[in-house]
Structures are given as C-alpha cells and as structure tokens.
Amino acid sequence: MIGRRLRASLRGWGGVGSMVLACALALVFTLSLPLARASRDGSPGLGGQGLAEATQAKADDCGGHPERKSPPPSGDESGPKVREIKKRGYLSVGVDQNSYRWGYRDPNTRGGDLEGFDIDLAREIARRIIGDPNAVRFHAIPTNQRIPAIKSGQVDMVVRTMTITCDRLDEVAFSAPYFVTGQQVLAPKASGITGYDKSLAGKRICSAEGSTANTRLAEDKKSGRLAASADISTTVPNQLDCLVELQLGEVDAVVTDGALAASQAAQDPTVELKGKPFTTEYYGVAMNKNAEDLVRRVNQVLVDYLGSGWQASYTKWLSPTLGPGSASSRPPAS
C-alpha cells in the first residue's frame, strides 16, 4: 500500500522525487546561490479538505497581537543597514528552494531559477531599495536555521513563510505581516484522520524543527488538547521532509501551515488537507533586531506592494492551490 502511494505521488507535478532531491540539497544551509536572474479576534473560519483557510483564532500572546509589533514604515534610506546594502549593491536573502509555489526550483523550466510567492517579494524589496529586482543573492536556509542565519549576519533578511510570534520577536525583528494562514493537518486521503482532533490519537505526526507547528504540538500535548497517545517525536530540518516521511509511511500525518500544506497536496494526489485550520499565522520578513532602519524601509515597501503587486503574485502562484476565494487570498489588513 505504501509503495503504491509513493509511486502515485511520484507521478504528480514534475515528480516529487525531484523535490526530494532538492530537499537533500537544502540541508547544506550555507549554500549560496548566484545572483538571481530571471483585528482578527473571533471564531474560527471555515475550511475544507483540499482548501486552506485562515482562522480567526487568537494569536500568540504578546499584547495579543505579535504581528502588530513592527515599527512604522519609512522611506528614509540614510540608516546604517540600508546604506550598507546599497553600497554593497545586492540584498542577501534566506529563502526556501523546496516549497512548491513559495520558493522552489521548477524542474520543468529551463534554467531552474528560483521562483514563487516569497521570491517575488524578495525581488520587489531589492527593486525598491537597490533599484534592481535581480540584485539578490539567495541562500537556501532550512526551517530550523532561519533565526541563526539572521543573527549571524549570513543574510540581511529571511523571506521564507516565517510566522511572526512572541518568542521569535525576542530574537529577531519582523516586518509588518504580508500573508495570513493557519495550521492544518495533511494526511493520506484514505486515512481515518479527520483533522486536528481525536482522530490523531495513536498517530505519528511530523513537524519541522523550529516551526510554529512543532511548538503548538508540544504545547497541546502538554495541556491535553492533543491526545496523549499521539506521537510527535518525528521532527525534520525542512518542512518538505515531512511530506517524504508521510509518503514512505514513516508517519501518519503532517502538521504545518495550511498554505504550505495546500501546495504539498497539489504535488501529491494521494494526500489532502484534513479538517479546519486551528490557528492564525501571520508571515513576516525577518531581520536583525539591530537593523531597525531596514525593517522600517521594508515596511514601506510592503505598504506599496500589498496595494499593488501582491495580488498579481498571489494569482500567479497561490490561487491554483488555495483558490481565489480563500481567506488567504487578500493581503493582511494594515
């Protein structure tokens, strides 16, 4: 049964096998790629199998809304970090190269340049600060190395489906949010799993190290919201590795952001989203805490981009998996 499921999945988009190979490459997180060419408190929203929707659940508690903790936008480019980037002539950005439609290399396109929703945003930031959307040096960063890469100075910023949380705000600075989604369960279509509920009892669940999913699973198991018999011990450096574990039959379910899960379901026709999202997640651009001038400048870029450019990028990359009517299909309210 596992073999049939895996073979079926490999017949999906470009072969998930290609993505597995790319995933292995991403483990070398210091890989530097060449210059690129090419208000929400309330009740849970509705969601269904195969469609990721953001919920209205309460965000992590740091004043209630960590996504509102970013400094005001500014077009001033006289600050030290912005001047350093402009003098250098390129932006150094940590990204994913394995998340379908977010940051990935399409094996079916000539050249295999990085592309996706997050890549579009990184290029827009470079265009607005440096004047050239191609003045970016991308670094493939595993999920669990996003914060270390920022703190060490390896990158100027991370644009990699990174949720703004209170704990992370203690270590890095975030821009204002540029996307809203929610945690969701991904599992084989034929499984008896129905969502983030009692159907996970006795099941093996995979999450990425350092992810909000991993934190939430641990908290819910401790509090009793998640069944005590659920096994959450399987963690991986990169979120896509969980899909591989699922395909190999090593785990029964994956918990991750619904927007990422929807893209993975599009790659593998044997899996689907189960039940409704159970959190609200706001993605932000992460930067060093000592680079407030850069944070403010990026926030000004977002003011303009969310009003013009964001929607076209969503339609191109994410609408095929999330749908035009998804709660994620609109920019976060400013």
Secondary structure, DSSP 8 states (H G I E B T S, - for coil): -HHHHHHHHHTSTT-HHHHHHHHHHHTSTT-EEEE------SS----BTTB---------SSTT-GGG-S--------SHHHHHHHHHTSEEEEE-SEETTTEEE-TTSTT--EESHHHHHHHHHHHHHHS-TT-EEEEE--GGGHHHHHHTTS-SEE-SS-B--HHHHTTSEE-S--EEE-EEEEEETTSS--SSSGGGTT-EEEEETTSHHHHHHHHHHHHTSS-TT-EEEEEESSTHHHHHHHHTTS-SEEEEEHHHHHHHHHH-TTEEEES---S-EEE--EE-TT-HHHHHHHHHHHHHHHHTTHHHHHHHHTHHHH-TTSTTSS----
